[in-house]
Amino acid sequence: MIRQQEVDQLFKSNAFLLAAKENGGISYEDGGTYISQPIQVEDHSSSTQMTTGYEALDLGVNSIYKDAKYEYAYYQQPILISGKEERLNSGERAIIKILDGKVKNVMRHLKTDINKQILAGGQARFSDLNSLNGVASTTGFLENVATGSQTNTVGGIDKALYQDTYGWQNQRATIGGAFSTDGLAALDQVYADVAGVGLGMAQAVIASKAGFRNYKRAIQANERYISQKSLDAGVMSLAFAGSKMILDIDMPTNNGVGTDEFTFYLLNFEGIKLCIHKDADFSMTDFESFPGYDIRGARLELMAQLTASHLGSQAVIVDGDTW
């Protein structure tokens, strides 16, 4: 029971996981050595203009799909109770209370690490899990580079080989350190860019603390709040063009890389998924004794990977943390 409650809370209190769960961005897999996501990289065929009706039809065709491949990241974290703890807290209720506290503690740390890795990267113990941050890592999904000039490798596929026509390069805008004059214009720009590449509007906007504050200040006179249901989840949210804007303190600043703080991610979960193995979905094993030690323990397990199939429907807005 406590494990399920903590998993539910993990999804509610984490900006990316909350947005993904609400918009179909979580998928469950049965297994396999890797997760395959087909992406469209070419047009299947070309049209032939029939002026007289006797022109030869161009029968040249291309294979339109290429597989992006992602290996699972696999994590275990122990939950232990010593014989001494059990004896000092005799009684089933007392022992359950101790174990509940330990499960909550493990879940909190797991939530923090997963959240930071997905949004910002750079978490040594979670380095096998992909990140949205394409500045901190050359395998990060979203780069602070104009569409058409991006060079990261995602799912084993070099973004430089495929331009924005096929949706393998993300949208990007800069606010230039002046949110009061350029912030809303940058949001409008990338929102329109995302909407124009085939998968529809952005479903969620994840904002840095300063970016959220600046947006709130910019729309103060016409502030648009989201539903009471979302407020009850404990996540501070506003609305932008029909999409939920969620504050998250783990948005990357990319220190030492100039004006690379990521102020907003605009995400469409048709093109980005967190794939979780159905048998290692924050699962907890039974408690068992360890030979040679006066302890019992269980393991919390997660096997998952952040995957992308369409990056043109995603966007990053940088350098908007200053009003």
VOTORGU-545763 format. One record per residue (C-alpha): x, y, z; residue in one letter. Coordinates in pm, whole numbers, plus 50000, padded with zeros to 5 digits. Layout:
// VOTORGU-545763
XYZA ...
***
This chain:
// VOTORGU-545763
500005000050000M 502675025050100I 504645017649782R 501615025349561Q 500875057349752Q 504455069149710E 504505060649336V 501305081049290D 502875109949481Q 506075107049277L 504125113048957F 502095141549108K 505005161249252S 507325158448954N 506715182748669A 507815160548381F 506165128848515L 502955147448596L 502745162448247A 503675129348083A 501065109648276K 498315134748198E 499135135747825N 499885099647735G 503645103047771G 504125071447980I 504245038047800S 504775003247944Y 506904977547766E 507164939547800D 510934937147757G 513464933747478G 517124943347464T 516244978747358Y 513275001247283I 512765009346915S 511035041246801Q 510495045646426P 511095080746293I 510295094545947Q 513475106145776V 512515108545407E 509565113645175D 508255080645036H 507885092244676S 507755122744447S 504835136744250S 504865137843872T 503115166743700Q 500945152543420M 500715180443163T 499785159442858T 498995127443045G 501765108642864Y 504625117843098E 506585089443257A 505625084843619L 508485088543866D 508475054744043L 511425062144269G 510595055344635V 512425057344966N 512065038345290S 510525065645504I 511395051145846Y 514575047346044K 514675031346390D 515895051646685A 517095026546944K 517235031747319Y 518705008147576E 516955004847912Y 518365021748219A 518034998248518Y 518165008448884Y 517854991449219Q 517815007349563Q 517834987449889P 515404991350180I 516904975150489L 515884969150850I 518264954651108S 517444928951370G 518274954751635K 515734979351489E 513084952451489E 513794943051852R 513894979051973L 510574985551800N 508764953851884S 505244949551757G 504054947351400E 502664982751388R 505944997951507A 507964978451251I 505574987550969I 505905024251068K 509705022051039I 509515004850701L 506975030050574D 509365058050664G 512225041150483K 510145034750168V 509085071350164K 512695082650203N 513885060349917V 511045072149693M 511805108749765R 515435104649667H 514515084449359L 512055111349253K 514645138649293T 517305119949096D 514955110248810I 513555145348787N 516995161848773K 518295136848519Q 515365140548278I 515265178448297L 518915187448350A 521105156448315G 524445153248490G 523325129048764Q 526195104348793A 524145075748939R 521475080148669F 523705086448369S 522125057548173D 518785076048172L 518395100147881N 517885137347936S 516045165547764L 519085187847821N 521015188547495G 523635213047619V 525015192447907A 525185160747693S 525665153447323T 522875127747352T 520435152147513G 517235156847316F 516765194747302L 519605217547191E 520145254847226N 520925257346856V 518735268946569A 516765242446381T 518885229946092G 522205233546278S 521855207546554Q 524415179846591T 523465158146892N 522885120946851T 519545108246984V 518585071646977G 521735064746778G 520655088246498I 522685119546423D 520395149946417K 522775166846171A 521805141545902L 518145151545903Y 516855187045887Q 513615201046029D 511585187645734T 511505153845905Y 511115165446262G 514435153146404W 515585187846514Q 513885206446798N 512465241546788Q 514375268546977R 514105305447069A 516005329347293T 514555356947509I 517935374147524G 517795382547892G 514825406147855A 511595388047941F 509675420647986S 510035428547615T 510695395147443D 509385367547671G 505825363947544L 506935368547184A 509415339547219A 506715317347369L 504345325947085D 507055319446827Q 507985284346938V 504375275147012Y 503565282846649A 506705264546532D 505735233246728V 502165234746599A 503365236546239G 505285203746220V 502465178346217G 501835165446570L 499815194946694G 500185219746978M 502515216347276A 500695198247556Q 502755211147847A 505245238547928V 507805232048201I 509235264348341A 512205273648555S 511455291348881K 512505325248740A 510785318748406G 507515309848577F 507755341148792R 508455362848487N 505555347748291Y 503215352848585K 504325389048611R 503885394748236A 500265382648237I 499305395848581Q 496395416248451A 494945386448263N 496195357648474E 494885323648363R 494785296248623Y 494325259348560I 491655237148712S 491145231149080Q 492005194449019K 495515204248913S 495905227849205L 494945199549440D 497875179249302A 500205203049483G 501915216449170V 501875253849098M 500565257948744S 499365284748503L 498095281848148A 499735292347824F 497725290247500A 495705261647642G 498715242347771S 499535237748138K 502675256248249M 504345238648542I 507115252648759L 510095230148829D 513145240349031I 515335214448853D 515325232048515M 518965233848396P 521085265148416T 524065249448233N 526545269948435N 529635280448247G 527985277847904V 527065314447866G 523385322547822T 522275286447820D 519825285848109E 516755266947995F 513745288048089T 511015267347921F 510535232947769Y 507485230147540L 506645193347509L 504365172347292N 504145137147430F 503235122147094E 506955125847018G 508525119547361I 507765090147591K 509065076847918L 509015039447851C 508875017748165I 509284979948185H 506004966648324K 507804943148565D 510144970048704A 507734999048744D 509045012449077F 508444976649191S 509464964049534M 510634928649602T 509664908549910D 511764912750224F 514354885450272E 517204877850509S 520854882850412F 523144853750513P 525824864950756G 523994897150851Y 521274904251106D 519194923750854I 516224919150626R 515844938450308G 513904944849988A 514864961949665R 513064989549479L 513464984049103E 513025006548802L 513784998248439M 512935027048208A 514185050147937Q 513295084247800L 512725080647425T 511995103647133A 510325097246800S 509675133246689H 511825162246809L 510395188646576G 507315189446799S 509435198747103Q 510995232347189A 513365249147429V 513415286147516I 516635299347670V 517895330147852D 514545341547991G 515275340448362D 515955378048374T 513045402348362W 
***
